[in-house]
Amino acid sequence: MPRYFTNQTFTFLEDLADNNERDWFKANQDRYEEHVREPALAFIEDFAAPLLRISPHFTADPRKIGGSLFRIQRDTRFAKDKTPYKTHTGVQFRHVASRDDVHAPGFYLHIQPGACYAGVGLWHPATPDAYKIRGAIAGDPNGWKKAARGKAFLGKYEHEGDVLIRVPKGFDPDGPFADDIRRKDFIAGTSLTKATVTGTNFLSDYTALCKAAGPFMAFLCKAIGVAF
């Protein structure tokens, strides 16, 4: 199987962190294209078929702009940090229902020296969707247990994200999954080593992680009323 990301991917990102300036990036843009963007786009393209087998309702879009790959440029308009570039590369495999005003669960890949990561779920859902998910957890605790608290899932992922101070009104604070009902983010993630990311089996390794998250993603999709 092909190797996508390499030591040079990480070297570029490390150098970018040390030289986060437009002139430096312009002078080194060929390195970015060769060692970061092109490998990421190739990975996205090759992941399309495995993703389809996991679910036909998510997209692996290898376009340079507007696809699954996030831009390396930072939006600094409202940020105190005015450095122009991200020091990581990120890929989001979005649900087909996702739009600017509609958010659905997704699969995420983050490549950064010392902080590679695979994530799944729904980050910062709108309040109505958060309540739908909480209602689904309260209404089907066994289904939630199988999807989000079983060994198959927790053996690979850890629940993450922001939580409310207390259980929202209308939900049992002593219920079996009260801590999950307090969540503001319904996401989970797992760290990835550089050796894994640069290995020839990374496509199959990442596919296995996404497949293991299938029941969790299916539960969230059903809760907010989109297909899985």
C-alpha positions as CSV (number, residue, x, y, z in Angstrom):
1,M,0.0,0.0,0.0
2,P,1.2,3.5,-0.7
3,R,2.8,5.8,1.9
4,Y,1.1,9.2,2.0
5,F,2.6,11.3,4.8
6,T,6.4,11.1,5.4
7,N,9.1,12.5,7.7
8,Q,9.2,15.4,5.3
9,T,5.6,16.2,6.0
10,F,6.4,16.6,9.7
11,T,9.6,18.5,9.0
12,F,7.8,21.1,6.9
13,L,5.2,21.6,9.6
14,E,7.9,21.9,12.2
15,D,9.7,24.5,10.1
16,L,6.4,26.3,9.5
17,A,5.9,26.6,13.2
18,D,9.3,28.2,13.5
19,N,8.8,30.5,10.5
20,N,5.1,31.4,10.5
21,E,5.4,34.3,8.0
22,R,4.1,34.8,4.5
23,D,7.5,35.4,2.9
24,W,8.8,32.2,4.3
25,F,5.8,30.2,3.3
26,K,5.9,31.7,-0.3
27,A,9.5,30.7,-0.5
28,N,8.7,27.2,0.7
29,Q,5.3,26.7,-0.9
30,D,6.7,23.9,-3.2
31,R,7.5,21.9,-0.1
32,Y,4.0,22.4,1.2
33,E,2.5,21.2,-2.0
34,E,4.8,18.2,-2.3
35,H,4.9,17.0,1.3
36,V,1.6,18.2,2.8
37,R,-1.2,19.1,0.4
38,E,-0.6,16.5,-2.4
39,P,-0.2,13.6,0.1
40,A,-3.4,14.7,1.9
41,L,-5.4,15.0,-1.3
42,A,-4.2,11.5,-2.4
43,F,-5.2,10.1,1.0
44,I,-8.6,11.7,0.7
45,E,-9.1,10.3,-2.8
46,D,-8.1,6.8,-1.8
47,F,-10.2,6.9,1.3
48,A,-13.4,7.5,-0.7
49,A,-14.0,3.8,-1.4
50,P,-13.4,2.6,2.2
51,L,-15.6,5.5,3.4
52,L,-18.4,4.5,1.1
53,R,-18.4,1.0,2.6
54,I,-18.7,2.5,6.1
55,S,-21.5,4.8,5.1
56,P,-22.7,6.3,1.7
57,H,-23.7,9.5,3.4
58,F,-20.2,11.0,4.0
59,T,-17.9,12.5,1.4
60,A,-14.2,12.3,0.7
61,D,-13.7,15.3,-1.6
62,P,-10.1,15.6,-3.0
63,R,-10.6,19.1,-4.5
64,K,-7.7,21.5,-3.6
65,I,-10.2,24.2,-2.5
66,G,-13.6,23.6,-1.0
67,G,-13.2,19.9,-0.4
68,S,-12.3,17.7,2.6
69,L,-8.9,19.3,3.1
70,F,-8.9,22.4,5.3
71,R,-7.0,25.5,4.1
72,I,-3.5,26.0,5.6
73,Q,-4.3,29.7,6.0
74,R,-5.7,30.9,9.3
75,D,-8.6,33.2,9.5
76,T,-7.1,36.0,11.7
77,R,-9.9,38.6,11.3
78,F,-11.1,38.2,14.9
79,A,-8.1,36.4,16.4
80,K,-5.5,37.8,18.8
81,D,-3.0,35.5,17.2
82,K,-2.2,37.0,13.8
83,T,0.2,34.3,12.6
84,P,-1.0,33.6,9.0
85,Y,-0.8,29.8,8.9
86,K,-1.9,26.7,10.7
87,T,0.9,24.5,11.9
88,H,-1.1,21.4,11.2
89,T,-3.1,20.0,8.3
90,G,-6.7,18.9,8.9
91,V,-9.1,16.8,6.9
92,Q,-12.9,16.6,7.5
93,F,-15.0,13.9,6.0
94,R,-18.4,15.6,6.2
95,H,-21.9,14.3,6.1
96,V,-23.7,15.1,2.9
97,A,-26.3,17.0,5.0
98,S,-23.7,19.4,6.4
99,R,-24.0,23.0,5.2
100,D,-23.0,26.4,6.7
101,D,-26.2,26.4,8.7
102,V,-26.6,22.7,9.3
103,H,-24.0,20.6,11.2
104,A,-23.9,16.8,11.2
105,P,-21.5,14.2,12.6
106,G,-18.2,13.8,10.7
107,F,-14.9,12.0,10.7
108,Y,-11.7,14.1,11.2
109,L,-8.0,13.6,10.7
110,H,-5.4,16.0,12.2
111,I,-1.7,15.8,11.2
112,Q,0.6,17.8,13.5
113,P,4.1,17.1,14.9
114,G,3.5,15.6,18.3
115,A,-0.3,15.9,18.1
116,C,-1.7,13.6,15.4
117,Y,-5.3,12.7,16.0
118,A,-8.4,11.0,14.6
119,G,-11.8,12.3,15.7
120,V,-15.4,11.4,15.2
121,G,-18.7,12.9,16.2
122,L,-20.5,16.2,16.4
123,W,-18.7,19.3,17.8
124,H,-20.7,22.2,19.1
125,P,-24.1,21.1,17.8
126,A,-26.9,23.6,17.7
127,T,-29.0,23.6,20.9
128,P,-32.0,21.8,19.3
129,D,-29.7,19.1,18.0
130,A,-27.9,18.8,21.4
131,Y,-31.3,18.2,23.0
132,K,-32.2,15.6,20.4
133,I,-29.0,13.7,21.2
134,R,-29.6,14.0,24.9
135,G,-33.2,12.8,24.4
136,A,-32.0,9.8,22.4
137,I,-29.5,8.9,25.1
138,A,-32.2,9.1,27.8
139,G,-34.7,7.3,25.7
140,D,-32.4,4.5,24.5
141,P,-29.7,3.9,27.2
142,N,-29.0,0.4,26.0
143,G,-28.4,1.7,22.4
144,W,-26.1,4.4,23.7
145,K,-24.2,1.9,25.8
146,K,-23.6,-0.3,22.8
147,A,-22.7,2.6,20.5
148,A,-20.6,4.8,22.8
149,R,-19.7,2.9,26.0
150,G,-18.9,-0.6,24.7
151,K,-15.4,-2.1,24.7
152,A,-15.3,-2.0,20.9
153,F,-15.5,1.8,20.9
154,L,-13.7,2.7,24.1
155,G,-10.9,0.4,23.2
156,K,-10.0,2.9,20.5
157,Y,-11.6,6.2,21.4
158,E,-12.0,8.5,24.4
159,H,-14.9,10.9,24.8
160,E,-13.9,14.5,24.7
161,G,-15.3,18.1,24.5
162,D,-17.1,20.6,26.7
163,V,-19.7,19.6,29.3
164,L,-22.4,21.5,31.1
165,I,-22.0,22.0,34.9
166,R,-25.2,20.2,35.6
167,V,-27.7,18.0,33.8
168,P,-30.2,20.1,31.8
169,K,-33.8,20.4,33.0
170,G,-36.0,17.6,31.9
171,F,-33.3,14.9,32.3
172,D,-32.7,12.6,35.3
173,P,-29.5,13.8,37.1
174,D,-29.2,10.2,38.5
175,G,-29.8,8.5,35.2
176,P,-27.2,5.9,34.0
177,F,-25.6,8.3,31.4
178,A,-26.2,11.6,33.1
179,D,-22.6,12.6,32.5
180,D,-23.0,12.0,28.8
181,I,-26.3,14.0,28.8
182,R,-24.3,16.9,30.2
183,R,-22.1,17.0,27.1
184,K,-22.1,20.1,24.9
185,D,-19.9,18.2,22.3
186,F,-20.6,14.7,21.3
187,I,-17.1,13.8,20.0
188,A,-14.5,11.2,20.7
189,G,-10.9,10.9,19.6
190,T,-7.7,9.0,19.6
191,S,-4.1,10.0,19.3
192,L,-2.0,8.7,16.4
193,T,1.7,8.2,16.4
194,K,4.0,9.5,13.7
195,A,5.0,6.0,12.9
196,T,1.3,5.1,12.2
197,V,0.7,8.2,10.1
198,T,3.8,7.6,8.0
199,G,3.4,3.9,7.7
200,T,2.3,2.1,4.6
201,N,-0.8,0.7,6.4
202,F,-2.1,4.1,7.4
203,L,-5.1,4.0,5.0
204,S,-6.2,0.7,6.4
205,D,-5.5,1.8,10.0
206,Y,-7.5,4.9,9.6
207,T,-10.3,3.0,7.9
208,A,-10.4,0.6,10.8
209,L,-10.8,3.5,13.3
210,C,-13.6,5.0,11.3
211,K,-15.3,1.6,11.0
212,A,-15.1,1.1,14.8
213,A,-16.9,4.4,15.2
214,G,-19.8,3.4,12.9
215,P,-22.3,2.6,15.7
216,F,-21.5,5.8,17.5
217,M,-21.9,7.9,14.4
218,A,-25.1,6.0,13.4
219,F,-26.6,6.8,16.9
220,L,-25.8,10.5,16.5
221,C,-27.1,10.7,13.0
222,K,-30.4,9.0,13.9
223,A,-30.8,11.3,16.9
224,I,-30.6,14.4,14.8
225,G,-32.6,13.0,11.9
226,V,-30.0,12.4,9.2
227,A,-29.2,9.1,7.4
228,F,-26.2,7.0,8.2
